[in-house]
Amino acid sequence: MRIVIGRIGRPHGIKGEVTVEVRTDSPDIRFAPGVVLLTEPVRVSPLTVAAVRWHSGRLLLLAEGVHDRTGAEALRGTILSADVPDDDVPEDPEEFYDHQLRGLRVVTLAGVEVGVIDDVIHLPAQDLLAVRRADGVEVLVPFVAQIVPRVDLAAGLVEIDPPPGLLEIQDPDESPADAASAPGAPADPGE
């Protein structure tokens, strides 16, 4: 199974180092010197780690064959992946690989069926669960403990406690003004 472990950011200095946005709980293992990383786009694959160090809380990586800022700049935005056994699980019981979450049913704490997880979106601030509802609409759910208090892999279930409005989807043919003037909609405080 292939898992995403990071994304290359901007170059650091003039000797080919790059910053890495780490997406693994085991950076010391996944980015150790000599480790061969798979990349997307594949035009730069495979990428072998020559050296790695931490600087001001950021992982800096030097890849074999990259010796200057120009070479480092060419790697910017590259997604870094690693192959792991299908039965491999993260050490932290509160962490999950993306492939473990895809396909799980999502229900509210009250037992209301929401949909199925299609994907996990990794953003700098937080991860999002892309949940496909029965009507085909995708809902993005922040993957934080306050909103997703329980993940039960054995039961194939994720329970969420959505804040008001998270699961409500506006009709794409309806403008925000139409929604506000619909029967039963709250009155505009400016009226």
N, C-alpha and C positions, 0 to 999 in steps of 0.2 A: 504494500500500500504506500502510495506517495503522499507525504504531508508537506505543507508549506511551513518553513522554519524562519523565513525572513524576507526582507526586501531591501535591495541596495539603494542607498540614498546618495547624497552628494559626495564628491571627492573630498578628502581631507589631506591638505598639504600638496606637495608636488612629486611625491615618490610612488604614487599609485594606490595609496590607501583609500578606502571608501567607508562611509558610515553604513551601518546596517540597522534597519528597524527590525528588532528581534521579535519573532512570533513563536518562540519555543521556551519551555521552562528549563531546558537543558542546554543553554548556549555553550557551556564549557565542553560538552560532549559533541554537539552538532557542528560546532565551528572550530574544532581542534585542528592544529596544523596537520596537513596530510589528508584530511577528509575531502572526499570528492563530492561536490554538490551538483545537483541537477538544476537547470535553469529554465526559465520561461521569459523571454523567447529562447528557443533552443539553439539559436545561432551562436551563443556564447557557452554552450554546454560542451563537456562538463567543465566545471570550475573547481580547481584544487586550491584549498586554503594553504597559503605559504606561511602566513603569520597572522596573529590576532592579538588585540589588546583592548583594554577598556580605557577611555579617556573622557573625563567629565560626565560619567554615566552613560556614555555611548560606546557601542561595540565598533571598533575599527578593524577592518579586515584587509589583508593584502593577499591577492590571488596570484598564483604562479603565472608568469608571463605578462603581468601588468606592472610596468615600471615607471609610469609617469602619469601626470594629471589627465592627459588626453585619453589614455587607456582607461583610467578610472571613470572619467566622464561618460565613456561609451557604455559602461555597465549600469549607469543610473536607471532606476526603475525595474531592474531585473528581479524577478521573483526567484527565491532560493528554496529548493525542496530537497527532501531526503526520502529514501525508501526505508520503510519500517515493516516488520512482520505484521500480518493481518491481526494477530492476537495481541499485539503490543498495546499497552495502555500507559498514559502518563502516570508518573509517580504520585502526584497530588490528586486525591480523590475529587477535588473540586474543578479539575481541568479535564477537558475532553478534546479529542481530535475531531476535526470537521466531519470525517467520514462516519464517526460514531453518532453524530447528531442528525445527519441527513436521513430523512425518512421517518423520524420519530413523530408520533402524534402529539399535538399541542392542545391542552385543555386549560380552562381557567380553574382557579381554586374551587369555584362553585360547580365544576364539572361540565361546563359548557364547552362543546367541541369547537376549536378554532380552526384547525387545519393540520398540515404536515410540513415539517421543515424541509425546504428545498435546498437551502445553502446557508453558509455562514459567511458574513461579510466582515472583513477585518478593516477597521478604520483606525486612525491614530488615537482617537479619544476612547473608543470602546468597540466591541464587536456587536454585530447585529445578527439576529436570526431572521432569515427570509422565510416566512411562513406562507404557504399557498393554501388559501381557504377553499372550501368546497365549490364556491362560485367562480373559482379561477383567479380571484384577486390576490395579489401578494401584499402581505402586511409585514413591515419591518419591526421587530421587537428587540429593544436593547437587551443584550445578554449580560445583565447585571443582577446581583443577588436580590435586590429589592423587587424586581419585576419577574425574575425567573428563580423562584426559591427552591425548585426541586427538579432534578433531572434523574430519571430512573431508567438506565439503559436496559436492564433486565426486563422491565415491563414495556419498553419501547414508548415511554411517555415523558413529556415535559409539561410541568404545571407552571402557569404564569398568573401573576396578580397585576393585570394591566391597569395603569392609571386611566382616569376618564378620558375618552376620546381616542385612545390608542388604536382600538379595533374598529372605530367608525370610519367608513370610507365614503368620501364625497363622490356622488355620481359625476363622471367625467363630462357629461353633457350639461351639468348644472353649474352655474357660476356661483361664487360665494354670495353674491347679492341675492340670487334666487333662493339659496338655502336659507338666508336670513329672513326672507319674506314668506317662506312657506308656512302653511297653517301649523300652529303649535310651536313655531320658532320663537325664541325669546325676543322681546321688543328691543329695538335699538335704544340704548340709554340716551342718545342725543335727540330722540323724538319728543 
